[in-house]
Amino acid sequence: MPLDQKPVPAQPSAVSGPDSGPGLVPGGSGPVSEQGPVGATTGATATVPAEAWSIRQAGPWTHRDLAANGARFHIAELGSGPLVLLVHGWPEYWWAWRHQLTALAEAGYRAVALDLRGIGGSDRTPRGYDPGNLALDITGVIRSLGERRAHLVGHASGGTLAWVAAVMRPSVIQSLTVVSAAHPRDLRRALLTDRRQFAAFEHVLGFQRPWIPERRLVADDAELVGRYLNSWTGPNGLDEAAVHAYRQAIQIPSTAHCSIEPYRWLLRSLARPDGIQFARRMKKPITAPTLHVQGAADPVLLSHTALGGGEYVAAPYRWRLLPGVGHFPHEEAPEEFTAELLDWVGRHKE
Protein backbone atom coordinates (compact mmCIF):
# COMPACT_ATOMS: atom_id res chain seq x y z
CA MET A 1 0.00 0.00 0.00
CA PRO A 2 1.49 3.37 -0.93
CA LEU A 3 2.39 5.40 2.09
CA ASP A 4 1.00 8.67 0.77
CA GLN A 5 -2.43 7.65 -0.40
CA LYS A 6 -5.03 10.32 -0.72
CA PRO A 7 -8.19 9.86 1.35
CA VAL A 8 -11.20 7.98 0.09
CA PRO A 9 -13.41 10.46 -1.78
CA ALA A 10 -16.61 11.22 0.13
CA GLN A 11 -19.73 13.22 -0.47
CA PRO A 12 -19.84 16.75 0.96
CA SER A 13 -21.21 16.89 4.47
CA ALA A 14 -24.66 18.32 5.01
CA VAL A 15 -23.64 19.21 8.55
CA SER A 16 -21.73 22.39 9.15
CA GLY A 17 -19.24 22.15 12.01
CA PRO A 18 -16.74 24.55 13.54
CA ASP A 19 -14.07 23.08 11.30
CA SER A 20 -15.99 23.58 8.05
CA GLY A 21 -15.37 26.58 5.92
CA PRO A 22 -13.59 27.92 2.88
CA GLY A 23 -10.80 25.73 1.62
CA LEU A 24 -11.85 22.55 3.46
CA VAL A 25 -12.85 20.67 0.33
CA PRO A 26 -14.69 17.46 1.31
CA GLY A 27 -12.87 14.23 0.56
CA GLY A 28 -9.52 15.79 -0.22
CA SER A 29 -9.92 14.60 -3.78
CA GLY A 30 -7.19 16.77 -5.25
CA PRO A 31 -3.72 15.41 -5.98
CA VAL A 32 -1.57 14.54 -2.97
CA SER A 33 1.12 17.14 -2.43
CA GLU A 34 4.27 17.21 -0.32
CA GLN A 35 3.32 20.65 0.90
CA GLY A 36 1.69 20.63 4.35
CA PRO A 37 -1.22 22.78 5.46
CA VAL A 38 -0.69 26.47 5.95
CA GLY A 39 0.46 26.83 9.53
CA ALA A 40 1.36 23.13 9.79
CA THR A 41 4.62 23.82 11.60
CA THR A 42 3.30 26.64 13.71
CA GLY A 43 -0.19 25.41 14.53
CA ALA A 44 -1.77 28.69 13.38
CA THR A 45 -5.39 28.63 12.25
CA ALA A 46 -5.50 28.69 8.49
CA THR A 47 -7.63 28.06 5.45
CA VAL A 48 -6.39 24.77 4.05
CA PRO A 49 -6.95 23.72 0.43
CA ALA A 50 -7.56 19.98 0.16
CA GLU A 51 -4.82 19.51 -2.41
CA ALA A 52 -2.25 20.79 0.11
CA TRP A 53 -2.75 17.90 2.52
CA SER A 54 -0.34 14.97 2.75
CA ILE A 55 0.67 12.49 5.43
CA ARG A 56 4.25 13.65 4.87
CA GLN A 57 3.66 17.30 5.64
CA ALA A 58 6.56 19.54 4.78
CA GLY A 59 8.56 21.20 7.53
CA PRO A 60 12.04 21.32 9.04
CA TRP A 61 11.80 17.58 9.78
CA THR A 62 12.67 14.72 7.46
CA HIS A 63 10.43 11.74 6.65
CA ARG A 64 11.56 8.16 6.30
CA ASP A 65 10.42 4.58 6.79
CA LEU A 66 12.01 1.86 8.88
CA ALA A 67 11.31 -1.76 9.74
CA ALA A 68 10.50 -3.02 13.23
CA ASN A 69 8.58 -5.95 14.74
CA GLY A 70 7.57 -7.33 11.36
CA ALA A 71 6.12 -4.12 9.91
CA ARG A 72 7.16 -0.87 8.25
CA PHE A 73 6.78 2.40 10.13
CA HIS A 74 6.79 6.01 9.02
CA ILE A 75 8.58 8.57 11.17
CA ALA A 76 9.26 12.30 11.08
CA GLU A 77 12.65 13.19 12.52
CA LEU A 78 14.39 16.41 13.54
CA GLY A 79 17.54 17.28 15.46
CA SER A 80 20.38 15.31 16.99
CA GLY A 81 21.23 14.21 20.51
CA PRO A 82 19.43 11.93 22.99
CA LEU A 83 16.41 10.29 21.40
CA VAL A 84 12.89 11.44 22.32
CA LEU A 85 10.26 9.22 20.70
CA LEU A 86 6.77 10.75 20.40
CA VAL A 87 3.73 8.46 20.05
CA HIS A 88 0.33 9.89 19.07
CA GLY A 89 -3.17 8.97 20.22
CA TRP A 90 -6.50 8.59 18.40
CA PRO A 91 -7.51 10.00 15.91
CA GLU A 92 -4.15 11.69 15.36
CA TYR A 93 -0.94 10.70 13.59
CA TRP A 94 2.68 11.91 13.82
CA TRP A 95 1.76 15.54 12.99
CA ALA A 96 0.22 15.92 16.46
CA TRP A 97 3.77 16.49 17.73
CA ARG A 98 4.76 19.28 15.29
CA HIS A 99 5.21 21.79 18.14
CA GLN A 100 7.34 19.44 20.20
CA LEU A 101 9.49 18.24 17.28
CA THR A 102 10.89 21.71 16.69
CA ALA A 103 11.20 22.59 20.39
CA LEU A 104 13.03 19.37 21.26
CA ALA A 105 15.41 19.71 18.31
CA GLU A 106 16.25 23.28 19.32
CA ALA A 107 16.95 22.04 22.85
CA GLY A 108 19.51 19.50 21.62
CA TYR A 109 17.47 16.31 21.23
CA ARG A 110 16.84 13.89 18.41
CA ALA A 111 13.05 14.18 18.18
CA VAL A 112 11.18 11.43 16.33
CA ALA A 113 7.39 11.31 15.86
CA LEU A 114 6.05 7.87 14.98
CA ASP A 115 2.97 6.74 13.07
CA LEU A 116 1.58 3.74 14.92
CA ARG A 117 0.78 0.50 13.13
CA GLY A 118 -2.28 0.94 10.93
CA ILE A 119 -2.17 4.75 10.94
CA GLY A 120 -0.63 7.54 8.85
CA GLY A 121 2.23 6.32 6.69
CA SER A 122 2.82 3.03 8.56
CA ASP A 123 1.82 -0.45 7.48
CA ARG A 124 -1.77 -1.60 7.87
CA THR A 125 -1.36 -5.21 8.90
CA PRO A 126 -4.31 -7.62 9.25
CA ARG A 127 -3.57 -8.25 12.94
CA GLY A 128 -1.22 -7.23 15.75
CA TYR A 129 -3.27 -4.50 17.49
CA ASP A 130 -3.16 -5.83 21.04
CA PRO A 131 -1.21 -3.60 23.48
CA GLY A 132 1.66 -6.04 23.91
CA ASN A 133 2.46 -6.18 20.21
CA LEU A 134 1.95 -2.43 19.71
CA ALA A 135 4.34 -1.73 22.59
CA LEU A 136 6.92 -3.99 20.93
CA ASP A 137 6.45 -1.90 17.77
CA ILE A 138 7.56 1.13 19.78
CA THR A 139 10.59 -0.47 21.39
CA GLY A 140 11.47 -2.05 18.04
CA VAL A 141 11.46 1.39 16.41
CA ILE A 142 13.85 2.63 19.09
CA ARG A 143 16.24 -0.19 18.23
CA SER A 144 15.80 0.39 14.48
CA LEU A 145 16.80 4.01 15.01
CA GLY A 146 20.13 2.68 16.30
CA GLU A 147 19.52 3.70 19.90
CA ARG A 148 19.81 1.64 23.08
CA ARG A 149 17.44 3.85 25.08
CA ALA A 150 14.96 6.67 24.53
CA HIS A 151 12.80 9.17 26.35
CA LEU A 152 9.33 7.90 25.49
CA VAL A 153 6.35 10.29 25.21
CA GLY A 154 2.84 8.97 24.56
CA HIS A 155 -0.59 10.58 24.29
CA ALA A 156 -3.95 8.84 24.96
CA SER A 157 -3.78 5.37 23.34
CA GLY A 158 -0.11 6.11 22.66
CA GLY A 159 0.25 6.90 26.35
CA THR A 160 -1.26 3.53 27.25
CA LEU A 161 1.32 1.88 25.02
CA ALA A 162 4.05 3.92 26.70
CA TRP A 163 3.03 2.43 30.06
CA VAL A 164 3.13 -1.04 28.52
CA ALA A 165 6.49 -0.54 26.83
CA ALA A 166 8.02 0.60 30.13
CA VAL A 167 6.86 -2.66 31.72
CA MET A 168 7.82 -4.98 28.86
CA ARG A 169 11.19 -3.45 27.92
CA PRO A 170 12.34 -1.38 30.93
CA SER A 171 15.97 -1.26 29.81
CA VAL A 172 14.96 0.64 26.64
CA ILE A 173 13.04 3.44 28.37
CA GLN A 174 15.18 6.23 29.84
CA SER A 175 12.23 8.36 30.94
CA LEU A 176 8.50 8.20 30.45
CA THR A 177 6.03 10.99 29.74
CA VAL A 178 2.39 9.93 29.68
CA VAL A 179 -0.29 12.36 28.47
CA SER A 180 -4.06 11.89 28.90
CA ALA A 181 -3.67 8.20 29.66
CA ALA A 182 -4.34 6.26 32.85
CA HIS A 183 -2.21 3.31 33.82
CA PRO A 184 -3.81 0.25 32.13
CA ARG A 185 -4.79 -1.27 35.47
CA ASP A 186 -6.46 1.96 36.58
CA LEU A 187 -8.31 2.21 33.27
CA ARG A 188 -9.46 -1.39 33.50
CA ARG A 189 -10.71 -0.82 37.03
CA ALA A 190 -12.55 2.36 35.99
CA LEU A 191 -14.26 0.70 33.04
CA LEU A 192 -15.49 -2.08 35.30
CA THR A 193 -16.60 0.03 38.28
CA ASP A 194 -16.94 3.73 37.37
CA ARG A 195 -20.11 4.69 35.50
CA ARG A 196 -18.79 8.19 34.72
CA GLN A 197 -15.65 6.89 33.02
CA PHE A 198 -17.62 4.19 31.21
CA ALA A 199 -20.00 6.85 29.87
CA ALA A 200 -17.05 9.04 28.84
CA PHE A 201 -15.88 6.12 26.67
CA GLU A 202 -19.15 6.14 24.71
CA HIS A 203 -17.24 6.34 21.43
CA VAL A 204 -15.26 3.22 22.38
CA LEU A 205 -18.52 1.37 23.03
CA GLY A 206 -19.66 2.36 19.55
CA PHE A 207 -16.45 0.95 18.08
CA GLN A 208 -17.37 -2.59 19.17
CA ARG A 209 -19.83 -3.16 16.33
CA PRO A 210 -18.45 -4.72 13.14
CA TRP A 211 -17.92 -2.47 10.09
CA ILE A 212 -20.49 0.18 11.00
CA PRO A 213 -18.03 2.33 13.02
CA GLU A 214 -15.55 2.39 10.13
CA ARG A 215 -18.22 3.61 7.73
CA ARG A 216 -19.43 6.28 10.12
CA LEU A 217 -15.90 7.58 10.73
CA VAL A 218 -15.18 8.23 7.05
CA ALA A 219 -18.68 9.36 6.02
CA ASP A 220 -19.25 12.96 4.98
CA ASP A 221 -15.55 13.81 4.80
CA ALA A 222 -14.99 12.33 8.31
CA GLU A 223 -17.44 14.79 9.84
CA LEU A 224 -17.82 12.60 12.97
CA VAL A 225 -14.07 12.75 13.63
CA GLY A 226 -14.25 16.52 13.44
CA ARG A 227 -17.05 16.52 15.99
CA TYR A 228 -15.07 14.27 18.32
CA LEU A 229 -12.01 16.50 18.09
CA ASN A 230 -13.90 19.69 18.80
CA SER A 231 -15.92 18.23 21.69
CA TRP A 232 -12.86 16.75 23.41
CA THR A 233 -10.93 20.00 23.81
CA GLY A 234 -10.96 22.77 26.40
CA PRO A 235 -11.52 26.48 25.70
CA ASN A 236 -8.45 26.78 23.46
CA GLY A 237 -9.65 24.08 21.07
CA LEU A 238 -7.72 22.74 18.10
CA ASP A 239 -6.82 24.92 15.15
CA GLU A 240 -8.58 24.48 11.84
CA ALA A 241 -5.53 23.03 10.11
CA ALA A 242 -5.24 20.28 12.73
CA VAL A 243 -8.90 19.27 12.53
CA HIS A 244 -8.69 19.20 8.74
CA ALA A 245 -5.54 17.07 8.82
CA TYR A 246 -6.97 14.45 11.18
CA ARG A 247 -10.19 14.23 9.18
CA GLN A 248 -8.17 13.61 6.05
CA ALA A 249 -5.88 11.05 7.69
CA ILE A 250 -8.71 8.84 8.95
CA GLN A 251 -9.99 8.53 5.35
CA ILE A 252 -6.86 6.82 4.04
CA PRO A 253 -8.01 3.29 3.14
CA SER A 254 -8.07 0.83 6.09
CA THR A 255 -7.07 3.50 8.64
CA ALA A 256 -10.48 3.73 10.28
CA HIS A 257 -10.54 -0.04 10.81
CA CYS A 258 -6.95 -0.42 11.98
CA SER A 259 -7.04 2.60 14.28
CA ILE A 260 -10.00 1.32 16.32
CA GLU A 261 -8.87 -2.30 16.59
CA PRO A 262 -6.95 -1.56 19.85
CA TYR A 263 -10.18 -0.20 21.37
CA ARG A 264 -12.01 -3.36 20.38
CA TRP A 265 -9.34 -5.40 22.13
CA LEU A 266 -9.60 -3.15 25.20
CA LEU A 267 -13.27 -3.85 25.90
CA ARG A 268 -13.55 -7.37 24.53
CA SER A 269 -10.58 -8.57 26.57
CA LEU A 270 -11.92 -7.39 29.94
CA ALA A 271 -13.26 -10.84 30.78
CA ARG A 272 -11.04 -12.91 28.49
CA PRO A 273 -7.95 -14.82 29.68
CA ASP A 274 -5.61 -12.67 27.55
CA GLY A 275 -6.98 -9.46 29.08
CA ILE A 276 -6.74 -10.81 32.62
CA GLN A 277 -3.19 -12.01 31.99
CA PHE A 278 -2.26 -8.61 30.56
CA ALA A 279 -3.66 -6.84 33.64
CA ARG A 280 -1.60 -9.10 35.90
CA ARG A 281 1.53 -8.41 33.90
CA MET A 282 1.00 -4.69 34.30
CA LYS A 283 1.40 -5.04 38.08
CA LYS A 284 5.15 -4.98 37.51
CA PRO A 285 6.64 -1.72 38.80
CA ILE A 286 7.86 0.81 36.24
CA THR A 287 11.49 1.75 36.78
CA ALA A 288 11.61 4.74 34.43
CA PRO A 289 11.17 8.28 35.86
CA THR A 290 7.62 9.20 34.88
CA LEU A 291 5.93 12.51 34.10
CA HIS A 292 2.14 12.17 34.05
CA VAL A 293 0.26 15.05 32.37
CA GLN A 294 -3.51 15.36 32.41
CA GLY A 295 -5.92 18.06 31.22
CA ALA A 296 -8.36 19.01 33.97
CA ALA A 297 -11.11 19.53 31.38
CA ASP A 298 -10.54 16.22 29.58
CA PRO A 299 -14.01 14.72 28.89
CA VAL A 300 -12.62 11.42 27.57
CA LEU A 301 -10.12 10.28 30.19
CA LEU A 302 -11.40 11.70 33.45
CA SER A 303 -8.86 13.17 35.84
CA HIS A 304 -9.77 10.91 38.72
CA THR A 305 -9.22 7.88 36.48
CA ALA A 306 -5.71 9.02 35.55
CA LEU A 307 -4.82 10.05 39.10
CA GLY A 308 -2.93 7.34 40.93
CA GLY A 309 -0.56 6.16 38.23
CA GLY A 310 2.33 6.80 40.60
CA GLU A 311 1.29 3.70 42.51
CA TYR A 312 2.91 1.64 39.75
CA VAL A 313 6.11 3.69 39.41
CA ALA A 314 9.16 2.69 41.44
CA ALA A 315 11.08 5.79 40.30
CA PRO A 316 10.64 9.58 40.42
CA TYR A 317 7.05 10.42 39.50
CA ARG A 318 5.50 13.82 38.74
CA TRP A 319 1.78 14.49 38.31
CA ARG A 320 0.75 17.62 36.39
CA LEU A 321 -2.90 18.65 36.07
CA LEU A 322 -3.38 21.46 33.53
CA PRO A 323 -6.41 23.68 34.27
CA GLY A 324 -8.74 24.44 31.37
CA VAL A 325 -7.06 21.90 29.08
CA GLY A 326 -8.93 19.04 27.43
CA HIS A 327 -7.81 15.77 25.88
CA PHE A 328 -4.93 17.21 23.80
CA PRO A 329 -2.53 19.12 26.10
CA HIS A 330 0.32 18.99 23.57
CA GLU A 331 -1.85 20.86 21.04
CA GLU A 332 -4.17 22.91 23.24
CA ALA A 333 -1.38 24.30 25.44
CA PRO A 334 1.79 23.52 23.48
CA GLU A 335 4.06 26.02 25.23
CA GLU A 336 3.06 24.92 28.74
CA PHE A 337 3.23 21.24 27.88
CA THR A 338 6.54 21.52 26.04
CA ALA A 339 8.10 23.38 28.97
CA GLU A 340 7.08 20.52 31.28
CA LEU A 341 8.45 17.94 28.84
CA LEU A 342 11.78 19.69 28.32
CA ASP A 343 12.26 20.07 32.06
CA TRP A 344 11.53 16.39 32.64
CA VAL A 345 13.77 14.92 29.97
CA GLY A 346 16.46 17.42 30.94
CA ARG A 347 16.43 16.08 34.49
CA HIS A 348 16.84 12.50 33.29
CA LYS A 349 19.37 12.71 30.46
CA GLU A 350 21.73 10.29 32.16
N, C-alpha and C positions, 0 to 999 in steps of 0.2 A: 504493500500500500504506500503510495507516495506520501512523504511527510508533510507536504505543503498543499494538501487538497483544499479546494474551496468548499464552503459549506453546501449542504444539500439545498437546492432552491426551494423556497416556500412561498406560499401566497401571502400578500400583504395582510398585516393584522388589522382587524376591525376595531381593536381596542387600543386606545391611545394611552400610553403610560408616560411617566416622567422622563423616560429615556428615549421617547420617540420625538422626531423632529426633523428639520432639514438635514439632508445628508445621510441619514440612517436608512439606506435603501434596503428594504426587506430582502432576506435571502442571500445578500452578498454575492449576487450573481455575476458581478464583473470579474475580470481577470485577476488572479492572485498576483499581488505585487510584493516586492521586498521592502517597500516603504511602509513603516508603521503608521498608526493613527497620529494625527496632529496632537501634540502634547503627550505622546506615548512615554517619553523619558522623563517628563516633568510632572505628569499627572494632571495637567491643566484641563479644564473643561473645554471641549472643542467640538466643532461640527466635523463629522468623520464620514467621508465618502466611502461607500462599500468597497470600491475597487482598491482602496488603500490598505485594507486589512490583510494580514498574513500572520500565521503562527510565528514565523521568524521575523518579528518586528525589528526594524532597523534601530540602531542605537550605538552607544560606545562599546557594547559587548560584542562578543563573537558567538556564532552558533556552530555547534557540531554534534555529531552522533557518536555514541560509544556503546559497547556491548557489556552486559552484566546480567548474571542470573538467568541466562537463556533468552534474553530479549534485547532489543535495541532501544536506547533511550536518547532523547533530545535534551541538550542542555544549552543554556546561555551562560557565558563565562566572561568575567571582567576582573582585572587586577592580578597581583601576584603577592605571595606571602602565605600565611597559614590558611588552610582551606575552611571556608564557611559554606556549608551546603544548605540550600533553602528549598523547602518542600511545601508546595501549595496545598490548599484544601479544595472543597467542592463549592461552586462550579468553576473554579479558576484553573489557570495553567501557569507556566513559569513567569509570565508577564506580571503576575501579582506582586512580584518582588522587585519591580523596576526601580523603586526608590532606594531600596536597601542595596541593590547591586552596585549602584554608583557610590553610595555612601561608604560601603565596606571597602571598595577598591581604593577610594581616596584615603581611607584610614590604614591602608597597608595590608589588606587581606586579599586572598584569592576567592572571590565570590562566585558561586555557581548556583544557578536556579535550574531545578530539574522538572521535567514533565514526567509525572507518574505513569506507570503502565496503563495503557488504554486511553491516554489523554494527550492533547496537544500534538507534538511531533513524535511521540514515542509509539512503540509497537502496540497494536491492539490484538492481544493473544486471546484464544478461546477460553482460557482458564488461568488461574493463578492470582485471584483477587482476594484471597484470605489475608489477614493482617501479617501472619508469619512470613508468607512469601513476598508480600509487598515490602516488608521491612528488610528482607534480604536483598530486594532490588536496590534499596537505598544504600546499604552497606557495601553491596557489590559495586555500585557506582563510585563510591569513595575509593575502593581499591582500583577500579578501572582508571580513575583520575591519577593514579600513581602515588596516592597518599596512604600513609599508615593510619592516620587519625584525622578527625574533622570536628569542627564545631557544627552541630546539627540544629537546624531551626525548622520547625514544622507548624503549620497552621491548620486548625480544624481536623479533617481526616488525616492530613499530613502530620499534624501534631500527635494524633493517636499513634501513627506509625513511628514517630520519633520516640515515644515512650517504649514501643515494642522493640525497636532497634537497640535502644540503650540496655534492654534486658537481654536480648539475644546475642548481641555482639558488643559487650561493654568495652572491650579493649580498643574498639574503633572510634568510640565517641569521646571526644575531649571535653566538650561541654554540651549542654542540652538547653534549648530554648523552645518552650511549648506555648503556643498561642491559641486561645479559644478551644482548648481540648482538655477534657478531664482525663485522669488516669483511667485506663480501660476497666479496671476493677470498680472504680467509682461510677463510671458511666453505666456499667452493667447493673450495679446495685440500684442506681437511679431509675433505669428503665424498668426494673422489676418492682420497685417500691414507691416511686415518686410520681404521682399523677401529673404534677406540673411539668416535670421534665419530659414525661411520656407525651403529653400534649404538645410540647414545644417541638417534638420530633415528628409532627404530623406529616411532613413531607417524606420522611423516611418510611412511615407506615404506608404511604401511597406508593412508594417504590417497590413494595413487595409483590404487587400484581405482575403477571407476565405481559410483556410487550406494550401494554397500555401506557405505562409511565414514559417509555422511550418516545412514543408518538406524541404525547402531550408536551414533552420537553422541547421538541424541535418544531412543533406546530406554530404557525403564524410568526415565523422569524424568531423562534425561541422566546415568545412573549412571556411565557410562564417563568423562565429563568430571569428575565428582567424584573418581574414582579418579586420573585424571591430576593434578588439582590437589593432592591430598593426597600423592602420591608425588613431586612435583617440588619440594617445600619442604624447608627445613631443620628443625631442632628446634622453632622457633617456630610453624611451620605457618601456615595461613590460618584466620581465624575462621569460624565457622559461617555467619554472615550473608553473607560473601563467597562461600563455596562454593555456598550456595543461590542467590545472585544470578546467578552465572555459569552454573549449571545451567539456570536459568530462561531466561537470555538466549539460549543456544544453541538453544532450542526454538522461538523465534520463526520462523515459516515462512521458508524459504530461507536462514537464517543459517548453518546447518551447511554447506551447499554453498558459499555465497559465502566463508565464512571460511577454508576449506581450499583454495580455488582458488590463492592465492599459493604454497602449499606444493607443489601439483601443478606449477606453472610452475617452481619452484625445481629439482626433480629432473629433470623432463622436458626442461628447457632445457640441461642440463649439456653435452650433445653437439650441441645444435642451433645453427645460425648466430646466432639471436637471443641465446642465452645466452652464446656466445663473444664476441659484439659487446658485450654488456652488461658482461662481465668486463673487457674491454679499456677500456671507457669509465670504469670504476671505478678505473683506474690514476691518474686525475687527482688531484693533491694537494688535500686539504681545507684551506681557508683559515680556517675558523672555529675558535676555541679549543674544545678538545674534552675533556670529562670522560668517562671510560670506567669504568663501575661494573660489577663482576662478583661474584656470590656464589660463595664458595669451594666450597660444597656443592651447586652447581647440577648436577643429573644430566642436564640436557637440552643445554645449551650448555657444554661443558667448558672449564675455565679456560684450559687451554693452547691451545685453539682461539681464544678471545677475545684472549689475550695477543698483542701485536704490532700492534694497530691503529694505534699511534702512527707506524708506518712510513709511513702514508698521510696524515699530518697535518702540514702545513707551517705550524703555528701552535702556541701553547702546548697541551700535552697532559698530562693527569693520569690515571694508572691507579689505581683503588681496588679492592682485593680484600677483600671483607667476610667474615671467618671465620664459619662456622656458618650462613651464609645460602644459601638455595637459589635457585630460578629467579625469585623475586618480591621483590627487595630493597625495593622501594617499599612493599610490604605486610607483609613479614616483619620488617623493621627500619625502620619508617617514620621514627622520630626520627633515627636515624643517617643514613639516606639523605637525608632532607630537609635536614639540616644540611650535608651535602656539596653538595647542589644549590644551596641558598641562598648558600653561600660562593662557588660557581663563578659563578653568574649575577651576584652582587654584584661580583665582580672584573672582569666584562666588560660592564658596563652601557653603556659608551660605545664 
